Amino acid sequence: MRACEIDRFYSPAQCSRWYAAIPARVSCRRFQNELTAEMLTALHYTAARVCLPGVRIVLAECEDSLFVRVPVFGGISGAKRCACIFVNKQQPHAMTLAGISGEAFVLEAQSQNVATCWVSGTYRRKLVPAEPEEDEKLVALIALGIPESETSGMKRKRKALTDICLTPPAEWPHWAYQAAEAVRQAPSAVNLQPWRLNYGQQTLRLLGKRTDSLDMGIAMLHMEASVGSLPHAWVWGDYRCTAHLIVESGD
């Protein structure tokens, strides 16, 4: 099995900050005001630091017309900035790496009190305010801004932990239970929560029908954030297993 690019890429300090941001982060579709110069500087710095191999995040100005209104979820309004996520077409596991990098950016933004919304398909490609480089493709946008209304305390509709775990998570080591709970809180396309988790032999496995996807990458970043301070390793999986998270010690 081959080591994942996420393995030892992010520091324990980054992971700790992102793990603290997970409960506070909710998808925001209505924004107000422009980001401050300090926020923009910090976000540009973040975009340069969190990208795994083959991934590039570009911040750009945008208008409401960029985003398509979605039934049930509604439209996005007031976002003056967005992050464009590009991947190299030749990069193995490109979509997963994009999901990891993008969610690291999202949680860092949350730690700076910047609200976000993943947009993976409901945007007008002709209006995207950044261009891909050679051999790149655009895989998602992230709307950014100051939320129009208070987001703290907002409820997120999520499956029960036992619904995404193939064996009882209460019987797992604490680190594995904590990682599963972090995945449970992760955002996903149209809130499908397509992941499944299974633990055995000091390893937590991330499973799904689509093993290379933004959703799986987002889940991996949440797992990484939850165990960042523990000695651990990541290896790619096969068939319906996206990746294995191995922790040889820890309760």
N, C-alpha and C positions, 0 to 999 in steps of 0.2 A: 504494500500500500504506500502511496506517495503522500508526503507531508503537505498539508494545506498551506497556502500562502499566508493565512491569518496567524499561523503558529509563531508566537513570540514577536509579532509585528507591532502590536499595541502595548503600551506600558501599563503596569498595574495602576498607576495614578490616573491614566485616561480611563481605564476600565471602571475604577471606583467612581469617578465622576459621572460616567454614563449610566452605571447601575443606579446611582442615586436619582438620575433624571428619568428613568423608565416609568415610575408611577405617576409622574407629573405630566408626561408628554401625552397629548391627545391630538388627533387630527383636527386642524383648524381650516375652515373654508372661507372665513370672513375676516379680513384684516383692515387695519386703519393706520394711517401715518406712514411715513418713510422710516426706514431703519437709520439709526444715528451713524455718524462717521466711525465711531468707535466700534459699533456692532459690525459694520461692513468690513472694517480692517480685520477684526477677529475672525469673521466668517471666511474671508479670503485666505487667511492663514490656516484655518481649519481645513479648507478644501485642498490645500497643498499638502497637508500632513496625513490625512486619513486614507488616501487612495492606495489600494493594493495594486500590484502589477497589472498593467493593462487597463486600468480605470483612470478616468480624468473627470473632475468636477469643475465646471465653469459657472461662476456667478454672473448674472446679466440682468438688465432692466427688462420689465415686461408689463403688459397691460391685461385687463380682464378678458379681452378678446382672444387671448392665447388659449384659454381654457374652455372646454366644452361642458355645458351643463349636463349633469347625470341624473336620471330619474332616481328618486328616493334620497340620494345624497345631496343633490342640488349643485349649484355652480360655485366657483371660486371668485371672490370679489375683493378688491382693495389691495391685492398683492402687487407691490411695485418691483419686487425682485424674485428671481427664481434661480435655482441651481440646476444646471443641465448635466446629466450623467452620461458620459460617453464610455464605450468599451472598445478595445481592439478586437476586431473580428477573429483574429488568429489565437486569441488568448483562451486556453482551456478553462472551463468553468467560468466563462466570462460573466454570465448573468448572476451567478452566485456571488462572485467577487464584487460586482456592482452593487448588489444588495447589502453586502457587508459594509462597503465603503460609504454608501449612501446613508445607511442607518447610523453609522458612526458620526457622520456629518449632522444628521438630524438630532441625535442625542447631545452632541456638543452644542448645537444651536439652542436646544432646550435649556442646557445648563447656563446659557447666556440670556435666557428669557426671550428667545426668539421662537415664535410659533411656526409650525411647518405642516405641510400636507404632501404626501407622496402622490404623484400623478403619473401612472404608468402607460396610459393609452389615450386618455380623454383630453387631448390637446391638439391644436391645429399645427401640423408640422411645418407648414409654410410660414408660420409666424414665430417659430422658435428663434430666440434672439442670439444663438451661437451656432457655429458651424463645426461639423466633425473634421478631424484631421484625416490624413490618408489612412485607410484600413480601419477607420473607426465607424461606429454606429451609435446613434442616440437611443438609449433604452428607457429613460425616465426623466421626469422633471420633479423638482421639489419646490412648491410655493413657499415663500418666506415672508414674514412680517410680524407686526405687532397685532395681537388678536383684537378684534372689534369688541369683544366682551370677555369677562373673566372666564378662564378655562379651568382653574383649580377646582377640584371637587366634581368635575364632570364625570359621569359614568360611561364606561366603555362596555359594549356588549361583547362578552367573551364566553367561549365554551368552558365547561368545568374542567379542572385539571385532569380528572380521571378520564375525560373524553379524548384527550390527546395523548395519553400514556397507555401503552399496551399491557403493562403490568402495574399493580398498585403502587403509585409513587410514594405512599406513606411507608413502604418497606424499603425504599431506596436510601442510600447515604444522604446526609443533609445537603451536600453540595449538588448532587444530582436532582434532588427535589427542588432546590432553589433555582437551578438552571431551567428546569421544566416550567416553573412558575414564571420565570423571566420570559420564556418563549410564549407562554399563554398570554402575556400582556403585549406581545408584539403586534404591530399593524400588519395587515395583509391585503391583497387585492380584493376589493368588494367584501372585505371582512370574512373571507372563506376559511381562514385559519387552517391551511391545508397540510400542516405538519403533524407527524406522530413521533413519539419518543419511546425508546426502550432502553432499559439499563441491564447490564450484566458484565461481570468480570472487569470491574473498575472502569467501564466504558459506557458513556451515554451516546446512543445512536440517534441521529436525526433522519427521519424517513419521510417519504412523500412520493406521490405519483410522478411529479416533475422534479427530478433531482437537481437540475441546474436552472434556478429561477431566482428572481429578486426576493420572493417570499422566503426561500430557504436561506439566502444570504442574510436577510434581516433577522431570522431566527438564530443563525449562527452568531451574529454580533451580540444578541441578547445573552446567549449562552456564555460567550467570551467575557462579557461585562460582569456576569455573575460569579465567575471563577477566576477573575484576573489575577488575584493575589496568591492563588494556589499553584504549585508546580503542576503543569499539565501539558498535553500535546494534542495536536489536531492532525488527523489523516483523512484523506478522501475516501469515500466509500464506493460501492458499486451497486448495480441493479437499482433498487429503490432506496438505498441508503445514500444520502448526500455526503455525510461525514461522520467520523467517530471522534468524540471528545473523551480523552483518557486522563483520568486523575488517579495517580497511584497512591496518594495519601489524602487525608482530610476526612472529617466526619460526615 
